[in-house]
Amino acid sequence: MLKSKFWNQLILFVIVLLATLMGKQYIIKLLMQKEIVSYEIHTLLNIGSNLLIVLVSILLIRKNELSEIAGIKNTKLKKKYFLIFPVVYLVLLNVLLMDEINRELLVLNIILFVIYSLSIGFAEEFSIRGFLQSHLIKHFGSKKKGIIMSVLISSLFFGLLHTIKFDKGIYGELSQVGYATFIGIMFGMLLVMTRRIYPLIIIHAIVDFVGDFDTIGVSMKNRTINSVSFEDAILITLLVLPCLLYGIFMMKKYQFQVIEWN
């Protein structure tokens, strides 16, 4: 019965998440066909999609009693010094990869972008770490093997989700999978170590804000997406490799620790 419930909830989560993301891409395609390309409309669409994911994730977390494992309540922030590296490194990395900034920024668009960045942080952390990883940990167990397996599976799933658009060429898509998976492993272990999800949401939002700052106010019509070359894909992978190494470092450093959620 418990095993059946595990799979039912997991399948439901995957179906709803994929339907939401693919539905958003379909609406974007329709808007583009009708030449509705304004920054505000497309940003609001993304915010709406993220809020739907947050809502579904919260419902599943509550239904499966995962709030404590997910670091949402009844836990205190621990080992907060582990949060320093992702903030510093990912912000610097995204600044390095940033394109030219639009200097004619409207205050309204900046506010909209702040909300959008926060919605990404909440949506991706609540869904991937909050529900999926926590659901897997509850199923596989809170010992070392169960935690590592849960982190790796949820992180790979997170990486594969980034292929839905498939607009950067094969090398670009593979680098995106690696980029998201490596970061996912690091964030997954951070949740296990710190026991709180909210710092990860804030870090995630800050990283996305810095990473996409150059897109503020730019209409979809004026955005150019180029295929990523093999050399650039390798470079991107190498740049994000420290995140994977940091995740592995946390796994090894606490290899004898058994995490208990009361």
Salt bridges, closest charged atoms under 4 A:
GLU124 OE1 - HIS204 NE2 2.79
GLU125 OE2 - ARG129 NH2 2.75
GLU125 OE2 - HIS204 ND1 2.66
ASP167 OD1 - LYS168 NZ 3.39
ASP208 OD2 - HIS204 NE2 3.18
